[in-house]
């Protein structure tokens, strides 16, 4: 008897939960009937719900399974504006540790080769040395001095014939992987069209002006 009462209480709880779910999903009121078998069988009641559409069940299924709705990828915009052309992009890095610059040079050249970028000259400019001479202590004779030296090493890498989009992506990639304590300076040489007033030589237009003045 106690077991049957517990099963009845469980079925009533299921009905309440279903009604609460219908209210949250804003479903229409439906007829809910709970039909129980005889006490001799000892089986729990069966829940019948009529008139619920397929869309409602789909909404409930999405709520319980937690399916993720993926938005469509943004459309690619095509512009008529011509891309910028660079004849040379010069990357100059400087730091106090020569081994770090050697490692970064290897990383940059390998990345350029994988992306199909033409590499120009790779050279090492003359290092800059700064010396500072101070006293060993505040209260000491002038002849007791110590000298500190700070060396700044440079490394220059040139990349040839790049488009504007390729240069931006490549520079962002190598700048994100720039080691600590290393500074970078980028010099871009763009290729531009010769203006129309320079295409025609000046001496070709000079006689025409003289004839018009006469």
C-alpha positions as CSV (number, residue, x, y, z in Angstrom):
1,X,0.0,0.0,0.0
2,X,2.8,2.4,0.9
3,X,4.5,1.5,-2.4
4,X,1.4,2.3,-4.4
5,X,1.0,5.7,-2.6
6,X,4.6,6.6,-3.4
7,X,4.1,5.8,-7.0
8,X,1.0,7.9,-7.1
9,X,2.9,10.8,-5.5
10,X,5.6,10.4,-8.2
11,X,3.0,10.5,-11.0
12,X,1.5,13.7,-9.6
13,X,4.9,15.3,-9.4
14,X,5.5,14.4,-13.0
15,X,2.2,16.1,-14.0
16,X,3.1,19.2,-12.1
17,X,6.6,19.4,-13.7
18,X,5.0,19.0,-17.2
19,X,2.5,21.8,-16.5
20,X,5.3,24.0,-15.4
21,X,7.3,23.2,-18.5
22,X,4.2,24.0,-20.7
23,X,3.9,27.4,-19.0
24,X,7.6,28.2,-19.6
25,X,7.4,27.2,-23.2
26,X,4.1,29.1,-23.6
27,X,2.3,26.0,-24.9
28,X,-1.6,25.9,-25.1
29,X,-3.5,24.3,-22.3
30,X,-3.9,20.6,-23.0
31,X,-6.0,17.9,-21.4
32,X,-3.8,15.8,-19.0
33,X,-5.3,12.6,-17.8
34,X,-3.7,10.1,-15.5
35,X,-5.2,6.6,-15.8
36,X,-4.2,4.0,-13.2
37,X,-4.5,0.3,-13.3
38,X,-6.1,-1.7,-10.5
39,X,-4.5,-2.1,-7.1
40,X,-3.8,-5.8,-7.7
41,X,-1.4,-5.2,-10.5
42,X,0.7,-2.6,-8.5
43,X,1.7,-0.7,-11.7
44,X,2.1,3.0,-11.7
45,X,-0.3,5.2,-13.7
46,X,0.3,6.2,-17.4
47,X,0.4,9.8,-18.5
48,X,-1.5,10.8,-21.6
49,X,-1.1,14.1,-23.3
50,X,-3.3,14.9,-26.3
51,X,-3.1,17.7,-28.9
52,X,0.6,18.7,-28.5
53,X,2.2,19.6,-31.9
54,X,5.5,18.4,-33.2
55,X,7.0,21.9,-32.9
56,X,6.2,21.9,-29.1
57,X,8.0,18.6,-28.6
58,X,10.9,19.9,-30.7
59,X,11.2,23.0,-28.5
60,X,11.1,20.9,-25.4
61,X,13.7,18.6,-26.8
62,X,16.0,21.6,-27.6
63,X,15.5,22.9,-24.1
64,X,16.6,19.6,-22.4
65,X,19.3,18.5,-24.8
66,X,20.9,22.0,-24.9
67,X,21.5,22.0,-28.7
68,X,23.6,24.9,-29.9
69,X,22.4,27.1,-32.8
70,X,25.2,28.1,-35.0
71,X,24.9,31.4,-36.9
72,X,25.8,31.6,-40.5
73,X,29.3,32.8,-41.3
74,X,29.5,36.5,-42.4
75,X,29.5,37.1,-46.1
76,X,32.8,38.1,-47.7
77,X,32.8,41.7,-48.9
78,X,34.5,42.4,-52.2
79,X,35.6,46.0,-52.9
80,X,36.8,47.5,-56.1
81,X,39.6,49.3,-54.3
82,X,43.0,48.1,-55.5
83,X,45.3,46.6,-52.9
84,X,48.5,48.4,-51.9
85,X,51.7,47.0,-53.4
86,X,55.0,47.1,-51.5
87,X,58.3,46.7,-53.3
88,X,60.1,46.1,-50.0
89,X,59.2,45.7,-46.4
90,X,62.2,46.1,-44.1
91,X,62.0,44.7,-40.5
92,X,64.7,45.9,-38.1
93,X,64.8,44.3,-34.6
94,X,67.1,45.3,-31.8
95,X,67.9,43.8,-28.4
96,X,70.7,43.3,-25.9
97,X,70.9,39.5,-26.3
98,X,72.4,38.3,-29.6
99,X,71.2,34.7,-29.2
100,X,67.6,35.9,-29.0
101,X,68.0,37.8,-32.2
102,X,69.5,34.7,-33.9
103,X,66.5,32.6,-32.8
104,X,64.0,35.3,-33.9
105,X,65.7,35.6,-37.3
106,X,65.4,31.8,-37.8
107,X,61.7,32.0,-36.8
108,X,60.9,34.9,-39.2
109,X,62.7,33.5,-42.2
110,X,61.0,30.0,-41.8
111,X,57.6,31.7,-41.5
112,X,58.2,33.7,-44.6
113,X,59.3,30.6,-46.6
114,X,56.2,28.7,-45.5
115,X,54.0,31.6,-46.7
116,X,55.8,31.9,-50.0
117,X,57.2,35.4,-49.3
118,X,60.4,36.4,-51.1
119,X,63.2,37.1,-48.7
120,X,65.8,39.7,-49.6
121,X,68.9,40.6,-47.7
122,X,69.4,39.4,-44.1
123,X,72.2,41.3,-42.4
124,X,73.5,42.5,-39.1
125,X,74.1,46.2,-38.7
126,X,76.9,47.5,-36.5
127,X,76.1,47.2,-32.8
128,X,75.8,50.2,-30.6
129,X,77.9,50.4,-27.4
130,X,77.1,52.8,-24.6
131,X,79.5,53.1,-21.6
132,X,78.9,54.6,-18.3
133,X,81.7,55.3,-15.8
134,X,80.8,55.9,-12.2
135,X,82.4,55.7,-8.7
136,X,82.5,52.4,-7.0
137,X,80.9,54.0,-3.9
138,X,79.6,57.4,-3.0
139,X,82.2,58.1,-0.3
140,X,85.4,57.0,-2.2
141,X,88.3,58.6,-4.0
142,X,87.9,59.5,-7.6
143,X,90.5,57.0,-8.9
144,X,88.3,54.0,-7.7
145,X,85.8,53.8,-10.5
146,X,83.7,51.1,-12.3
147,X,82.6,51.1,-15.9
148,X,79.3,49.7,-17.2
149,X,78.7,48.8,-20.8
150,X,75.4,48.3,-22.6
151,X,75.5,46.7,-26.1
152,X,72.5,46.9,-28.5
153,X,72.6,44.4,-31.3
154,X,70.6,44.8,-34.5
155,X,69.2,42.5,-37.1
156,X,67.6,43.5,-40.4
157,X,65.5,41.3,-42.7
158,X,64.1,42.4,-46.0
159,X,60.9,41.0,-47.7
160,X,60.3,41.8,-51.4
161,X,57.2,42.3,-53.5
162,X,54.3,42.0,-51.0
163,X,50.7,43.0,-51.2
164,X,49.1,45.1,-48.5
165,X,46.9,42.3,-47.1
166,X,49.8,39.8,-47.0
167,X,52.1,42.3,-45.3
168,X,49.5,43.1,-42.6
169,X,48.9,39.5,-41.8
170,X,52.6,38.5,-41.8
171,X,53.7,41.5,-39.7
172,X,50.9,40.9,-37.2
173,X,52.0,37.2,-36.9
174,X,55.7,38.0,-36.3
175,X,54.9,40.9,-34.0
176,X,52.7,38.7,-31.8
177,X,55.7,36.3,-31.4
178,X,58.2,39.0,-30.7
179,X,60.4,38.0,-27.7
180,X,60.5,40.1,-24.5
181,X,63.1,42.8,-24.5
182,X,63.2,43.1,-28.3
183,X,62.1,46.2,-30.2
184,X,60.9,46.2,-33.9
185,X,61.0,48.9,-36.5
186,X,59.2,48.4,-39.8
187,X,59.9,50.4,-43.0
188,X,57.6,49.9,-46.0
189,X,58.4,51.0,-49.5
190,X,55.2,51.2,-51.6
191,X,54.9,51.0,-55.4
192,X,52.6,53.7,-56.8
193,X,51.6,54.8,-60.2
194,X,53.5,57.7,-61.8
195,X,51.3,60.8,-61.9
196,X,50.0,61.9,-65.3
197,X,51.8,65.2,-65.2
198,X,55.1,63.4,-65.0
199,X,54.5,60.8,-67.7
200,X,54.8,63.4,-70.5
201,X,58.2,65.2,-70.7
202,X,58.1,69.0,-70.1
203,X,60.1,69.8,-73.3
204,X,57.3,68.3,-75.4
205,X,54.7,70.8,-74.1
206,X,57.0,73.8,-74.1
207,X,56.8,74.6,-77.9
208,X,53.1,74.4,-77.8
209,X,52.9,77.1,-75.1
210,X,55.3,79.3,-77.1
211,X,53.2,78.9,-80.3
212,X,50.1,79.8,-78.4
213,X,51.7,82.9,-76.9
214,X,52.9,84.1,-80.3
